[in-house]
Amino acid sequence: MVIEYIRYRVPQERLDGFEAAYERAAVALRAAPQCVDYELSRCLDDPACYLLRITWTSVDEHLNGFRGGPVFGQFFAAIKPYVEDIQEMRHYARTSVAGSGGAAPPSLYEWAGGTDAFMRLCDAFYRLVRSDDLLAPMFAHMDPDHARHVAVWLAEVFGGPATYTMEHGGYRHMLGQHLGRAISEAQRRRWVNVMMDAADEVGLPDDPEFRAAFTSYLEWGTRLAVGNSQPDADPIRQAPVPRWGWGVAPPYRG
C-alpha cells in the first residue's frame, strides 16, 4: 500500500465550499476498490490549509486503476474547482518508524498480561486438547515446543514483540503448518471453544471489549486456516503476521 498526500491552500473566497466538495468526492473514494481509506484534515494554525491523506493499494492502482476507472469522473468533477489550490501531491511509503504514544490505549497484548499470559494460555489449551476426542488426533505428534511457538505467534498477533517473525519464520512458516491438513469445520469450532475454555481457566481478561477482540481473531484465524488447509487451496504465501487491535479485522478481499 502507498499513501498519497495532497496539500491545499484554499483562498478565502472559496473556503466555504471546499469541505462540501470533498464530501461529494468521498462517495467516489468509498466506491473505488483501489482506495483503502482517506482523511481530510484542516490546519488549526492556518485554516486556509488542508491536508488530504488517501491510502491506495498501489501507485499503479491509483494512477491507472482509479484514474482510468468508472468513478474517477465523479471524483474529479467534485474537486475540480480546487485543483489550482494544490501545493503538493505525492505518494509516500511507510517506514519502520511507527508506534503508539503514551495516550494510546494499551495493546491487546499488554491488556492480556504480556507473553507470560499467552504462554499460560497455550499450556492450558494443549493440555485440554490431549483429552479432546476430536482434536487430540490432530496434535498426536506435536513438537514439544509447539505450545510455546503458538504462544509467541499469538503474542505478536495481539501487539507484542515480533518474535515469531524474527525467529520462527513468520507467516509463511505458520501457513506451512496447515497446508494439506484438510481441517474440518467441526475441528475448527472445537479449537475455538477449547481455546476460550483455556482463556477462562488461566484468567485472561474477561471484559467484553477484550473478549470480543480476542474471539474475533480466533474466528478469523481459524476460518483462514480451514480454507488454507484444503487439498485444492492456493493460499497467499507471502504476508506479514497479522496485527490485531481493539475491534479491528482486516477487510475481506474477494
N, C-alpha and C positions, 0 to 999 in steps of 0.2 A: 504494500500500500504506500501511497505517497500523499503528502499534504500540500495543497495549494493555498497560498496566502495572497489575498488581494487587498491592498491598502488604498483607501479612498480619502480624498479631501474634497468635501462637497460644499460648494458655495452656499451662502446663507439663503439665497433666494430659491434654492432647490431642496433645501434640507427637509422641509415638511413632507415631501413625498417619497423620500429615499427608503425608509423602512417599509412603507407600504408596498413599494416596488419589489423589495426582496421578499415580502410575504407572498406576492404573486409568483415570483421566480422560484420560491421554495417548493411550490407544487410540482414543478418540473424536476427538481432535485430529488424529491421523495419518490418520484416515479422512475428515476434513472437507475438501472441496475449497476451502473459504474460508480455511483455515489454511495459511500459508506455512511458519512454523516457530514453535518455542516453547522456552522455557528457564526452569527454576525454580532460583533461587539462594537460598542461606541466608546470613544475615548472620554474619560471624565475630565482630563486636563484641557482638552481641546475638542469640544463637542462637534466640530466640523469633520473630525477624523473618524473613520470606521475601519475595522479590520474584519474581513471575511475569511473564515477558515473552512476549506472543503477537503475531506479525505476521499481520495479516489482509489479504486482498486489498482490502477497503474497509470503511468503517464500516457501510454498508448490508448488505454481505455478511455481516458479523459479526452485526449486530443482527437482521436479518431472514432472511438465508440460513442461517446456522449455528443461531441460536436457534429458527428455525422448521423446521429440518431433522430428519432421522431419527436423528442421533447425539447430539443435544443432551441427550436424556433420560438416556443413559448417562453423559455427561459430568457433568451436574448431580447425578445420584444419587451419584457418587463424591465430589464435593466439598461436597455439601450440609451436612454437619456443621460445615464451616468457614466458611460464608458470613458468620456473625456476627462472624468474626475479621478481616474485610476492613476495612482502613483507607483505602484509595484504590483506585478502579477507573476509569481514564480512558484515552482514546485520545490518541495523540501522532502528530505528523507529523515526519519527519526534516527537518533544516535543512541548509544548505550547509556547516556547521561539522562537518567529519568528516575523518578521515585516520588514518594509521598512525604509531605511535610508534617510538622507536629500537630497541625489542626485536622489532619485527615483521620477518618475513623480507623481503628485497628484492622489489620487484615484478618481474614478468617483463620489463618494460621496462628496469629497472635491470640485471637479470641479463644481458639480451641485449647491453647496451652503449649504451643510450640511442638518441636519434633518429638519430645518425650510423650506427648499426648497421642500422637499418631502411632508411635511405637507400641504403646499400651493397647490402642485400638486394634492394631493388626495382630498382636499376640492373642488378644481375646477372640478376634474373628476367626483365626485359623485353628484355634482350639475348638471353637464351636463347629467349624467346618468338618473336623475329623469325625464328629459324631452325627453328621447330617447325611442321610442316605442318598440324597440327590447330589450333593456337592462333593462328598468325600472321594468318589472315584475320579473326579476331575483333578484332584490335588494329591492323588495317591503317591506320586513320585516327585513330590515338591522338593525343591532345593532347600537345604536347611536355612539358607539366608533369604528365602523368598518373602517371608513376612516383613523382614527389615527393609527389603527393597521396595515393597509396596508402600510401606510407611514413608519412605523417603520420597516416593512418587507423589503420594497424597500431600505431604508437607509442601512440596514445590507447587503443586496444583493450587493449593489454598493460600499461596502467597509467601511461602518460606524460601529458604535458600535454594539455588538451582543445582543442588547436589546430584539429582537424578540425571540432569542434562550433562553435567560435567564429568560424572564418574560412572554412570551406568548406561550410557548410550542414548539417552533422551527418548523422544517419541518413537523413533524407528525401532529401538530395542523393545519398547513396550508393545508396539504393534506386532512384532515378531512372536510375542508370547501367545497371541490369539489366532494367528493365521492357521487355517485348516482345521481348527478345533470344533467347528460346527456347533457352537454353543446354542442351546435351545432357549426359547422364551421362558420356559419353566425354570431352567437353571439360572437365568438372568434374574428373574424375580426373586428366587430364593436367595441369591447372592446379596441382593439389596436388603432383603428382610433380615438376613443374618448380620449384615454389617450394621443395620440400625439397632439390632439387639446388642451387638458388641459396643456400640456407642453409648447405649443406656448403661451397660454393665460397667464401663470404665469411667462414666461420669462426664462425657463430653457435654458442653453447654446445651441446655435444653430449651433455651429461649426460642420463640417462634422464628425470629429473624435468622439465627444461626442454623437451626434445623432445616428451615426452608431452603437456604442456600446449599447446605451440606447435601440434602436429599436431591436437590436439582442436579448437582454434579453426578451423584451416583446413578440417577436415571439417565442422564445424558451419556456418561461414560460407558455404562453397561449396554445401552442400546447401540452405541457405536461399536462396541466390542462384538456384539452379536452379529451385526452386519459384516464386520471385517473378518469374522471367523468362518463365514460360509465358504463352501468349496469353490463357488463361482465369483467370489469377491475380487474386486480390483481396487483396493483402497489407496488413498494418497499415502505415500511412504515417507515423504519429507515434510515435516510440520513441527512447530515448536510444541513443547509440553504446554497444555492449556493452563491458563491462569484464571482462577475462579474468584469472583468478587461477590459482594452482597447483592443478590437478586439479579445477577448478570449471567446470561448464557450467550454463547456465540450464535450469530444469526445462521439460520438454515440456508444453505446454498443448494438448490435443487439441481 
